[in-house]
């Protein structure tokens, strides 16, 4: 179903992006710091469940668009590549601030799960990211397009979940490190920004032959 080179690029890019400090990881770190491993795991599962919604929406929306107009699909694909470049430039320009991780007041694991789910589902930036990222690695000529996007989304979510659980397990140490090493966090952020810029340009130029 997938071109091996494109799939490998997708997995590598996805892992790098999952390891990049961002709102989801900061939320998981804060929950784990305040309540321990169970709360961190619950928040991780909630965020992963939210990503399932974004994956389904991307698969359905782009599939409908592809069926209606292949030209419009190509326009959306190029717009998605441009959006990845835009996110990369933002990450390159933004500086990580010290003390961005703070403990959150305790709550039940169920509420922590639903908070993670809700904040993820209602975040328009996450929706745009899935819409821009997943379809770049799916090729209508290789079979059911919606199924390809769903599989890619599940791979991305599975990789992201174990990253989130790893962060939850070591949250206290990571939070302390983040407070003391804002400069290092900035360079991690810039590295991911450079990846996004390069990936977006590569996909825009090479299309589905990534």
C-alpha positions as CSV (number, residue, x, y, z in Angstrom):
1,X,0.0,0.0,0.0
2,X,2.8,2.4,0.9
3,X,6.1,3.3,-0.8
4,X,8.8,2.1,1.6
5,X,10.9,5.2,1.3
6,X,7.9,7.5,1.9
7,X,6.8,5.3,4.9
8,X,10.2,5.5,6.4
9,X,10.3,9.2,6.0
10,X,6.9,9.5,7.6
11,X,7.9,7.4,10.7
12,X,11.2,9.3,11.2
13,X,9.5,12.7,10.8
14,X,6.7,11.6,13.1
15,X,9.0,10.5,15.9
16,X,11.1,13.7,15.7
17,X,7.9,15.7,15.9
18,X,6.5,13.6,18.8
19,X,9.7,14.3,20.8
20,X,9.5,18.0,20.2
21,X,8.4,20.0,23.3
22,X,4.9,21.4,22.7
23,X,1.5,21.9,24.5
24,X,0.7,18.2,24.7
25,X,4.1,17.2,26.3
26,X,4.0,20.2,28.6
27,X,0.5,19.2,29.8
28,X,1.5,15.6,30.3
29,X,4.6,16.7,32.2
30,X,2.6,19.1,34.4
31,X,0.0,16.4,35.2
32,X,2.7,13.8,36.0
33,X,4.7,16.3,38.1
34,X,1.6,17.1,40.2
35,X,-0.1,13.7,40.4
36,X,2.4,11.0,39.3
37,X,2.5,8.3,36.7
38,X,-1.2,7.4,36.6
39,X,-2.3,11.0,35.9
40,X,0.4,11.3,33.2
41,X,-0.7,8.1,31.6
42,X,-4.3,9.2,31.7
43,X,-3.5,12.5,30.0
44,X,-1.4,10.7,27.4
45,X,-4.3,8.3,26.6
46,X,-6.7,11.3,26.4
47,X,-4.5,13.1,23.9
48,X,-4.1,9.9,21.8
49,X,-7.9,9.5,21.7
50,X,-8.2,13.1,20.5
51,X,-5.7,12.5,17.8
52,X,-7.9,9.6,16.6
53,X,-10.7,12.1,16.0
54,X,-8.3,14.3,13.9
55,X,-7.1,11.3,11.9
56,X,-10.7,10.3,11.0
57,X,-11.6,13.8,10.1
58,X,-8.5,14.2,7.9
59,X,-9.2,10.8,6.1
60,X,-12.9,11.6,5.5
61,X,-12.4,15.3,4.5
62,X,-9.5,14.7,2.1
63,X,-11.1,11.6,0.6
64,X,-14.3,13.5,-0.2
65,X,-12.3,16.3,-1.7
66,X,-10.3,13.9,-3.8
67,X,-13.4,12.2,-5.2
68,X,-14.9,15.6,-6.0
69,X,-11.9,17.2,-7.6
70,X,-8.3,15.8,-8.0
71,X,-7.2,19.3,-8.8
72,X,-8.6,20.7,-5.5
73,X,-6.8,17.8,-3.7
74,X,-3.5,18.8,-5.2
75,X,-4.1,22.4,-4.2
76,X,-4.8,21.2,-0.6
77,X,-1.7,19.0,-0.6
78,X,0.5,22.0,-1.6
79,X,-1.2,24.2,0.9
80,X,-0.5,21.5,3.5
81,X,3.2,21.5,2.6
82,X,3.2,25.3,2.8
83,X,1.6,25.0,6.3
84,X,4.4,22.6,7.5
85,X,7.0,25.2,6.3
86,X,5.0,27.9,8.1
87,X,5.0,25.9,11.4
88,X,8.8,25.2,10.9
89,X,9.6,28.9,10.5
90,X,7.5,29.7,13.6
91,X,9.4,27.1,15.6
92,X,12.8,28.5,14.3
93,X,11.8,32.0,15.4
94,X,10.3,31.2,18.8
95,X,12.4,31.0,21.9
96,X,11.5,28.6,24.7
97,X,10.9,30.4,27.9
98,X,12.1,29.0,31.3
99,X,9.6,27.9,33.8
100,X,6.9,26.9,31.3
101,X,6.1,23.7,33.2
102,X,4.0,24.1,36.3
103,X,2.2,21.7,38.5
104,X,-1.6,21.4,38.0
105,X,-4.1,20.9,40.8
106,X,-4.9,17.2,41.4
107,X,-7.9,15.6,39.6
108,X,-9.3,12.1,39.0
109,X,-7.8,10.0,36.2
110,X,-11.1,10.1,34.4
111,X,-11.2,13.9,34.4
112,X,-7.5,14.1,33.4
113,X,-8.2,11.8,30.5
114,X,-11.2,13.9,29.3
115,X,-9.3,17.1,29.8
116,X,-6.5,15.8,27.6
117,X,-9.0,14.6,25.0
118,X,-11.0,17.8,24.9
119,X,-8.1,20.2,24.7
120,X,-6.6,18.1,21.9
121,X,-9.8,17.8,19.9
122,X,-10.7,21.5,20.2
123,X,-7.3,22.7,19.3
124,X,-7.5,24.0,15.6
125,X,-3.8,23.9,15.2
126,X,-3.8,20.1,15.8
127,X,-6.6,19.6,13.3
128,X,-4.6,21.7,10.7
129,X,-1.5,19.7,11.4
130,X,-3.1,16.4,10.8
131,X,-4.8,17.7,7.7
132,X,-1.4,19.0,6.4
133,X,0.8,16.1,7.5
134,X,-1.0,12.8,6.9
135,X,-2.2,13.2,3.3
136,X,1.3,14.1,2.1
137,X,2.3,10.4,2.5
138,X,-0.8,8.8,1.0
139,X,-1.1,8.1,-2.7
140,X,-4.5,7.6,-4.3
141,X,-2.8,5.4,-7.0
142,X,-1.8,2.9,-4.3
143,X,-5.3,1.9,-3.1
144,X,-8.0,3.2,-0.8
145,X,-6.9,6.7,0.1
146,X,-9.0,7.0,3.3
147,X,-7.6,3.7,4.6
148,X,-4.0,4.9,3.9
149,X,-4.6,8.1,5.9
150,X,-6.1,6.1,8.7
151,X,-3.2,3.7,8.9
152,X,-0.7,6.6,8.8
153,X,-2.6,8.3,11.6
154,X,-2.6,5.1,13.7
155,X,1.2,4.8,13.2
156,X,1.7,8.4,14.2
157,X,-0.6,8.1,17.2
158,X,1.0,4.8,18.4
159,X,4.5,6.3,18.2
160,X,3.3,9.5,19.9
161,X,1.6,7.5,22.7
162,X,4.8,5.6,23.8
163,X,6.7,8.9,23.6
164,X,4.0,10.5,25.8
165,X,4.1,7.6,28.3
166,X,7.9,7.9,28.4
167,X,7.6,11.6,29.2
168,X,5.0,10.9,31.9
169,X,7.3,8.3,33.5
170,X,10.2,10.8,33.7
171,X,8.2,14.0,34.1
172,X,9.8,15.3,37.3
173,X,13.3,15.1,35.9
174,X,12.2,16.6,32.6
175,X,10.4,19.4,34.3
176,X,13.4,20.3,36.4
177,X,15.6,20.1,33.4
178,X,13.2,22.3,31.3
179,X,13.2,25.0,34.0
180,X,17.0,25.1,34.1
181,X,17.8,24.5,30.5
182,X,15.5,26.8,28.5
183,X,18.3,27.4,26.0
184,X,18.6,23.7,25.2
185,X,14.9,23.5,24.8
186,X,15.1,26.3,22.3
187,X,17.6,24.4,20.2
188,X,15.4,21.3,20.3
189,X,12.5,23.4,19.1
190,X,14.7,25.0,16.4
191,X,15.8,21.5,15.2
192,X,12.2,20.4,14.8
193,X,11.5,23.7,13.0
194,X,14.2,23.0,10.5
195,X,12.8,19.5,10.0
196,X,9.4,20.9,9.3
197,X,10.7,23.5,6.8
198,X,12.8,20.9,5.0
199,X,9.9,18.3,5.0
200,X,7.4,20.8,3.7
201,X,9.7,22.0,0.9
202,X,10.6,18.4,0.0
203,X,6.9,17.4,-0.2
204,X,6.0,20.4,-2.2
205,X,8.7,19.8,-4.8
206,X,8.4,16.0,-4.9
207,X,4.7,15.5,-4.2
208,X,3.7,11.9,-3.5
209,X,7.0,10.6,-4.8
210,X,8.5,11.5,-1.4
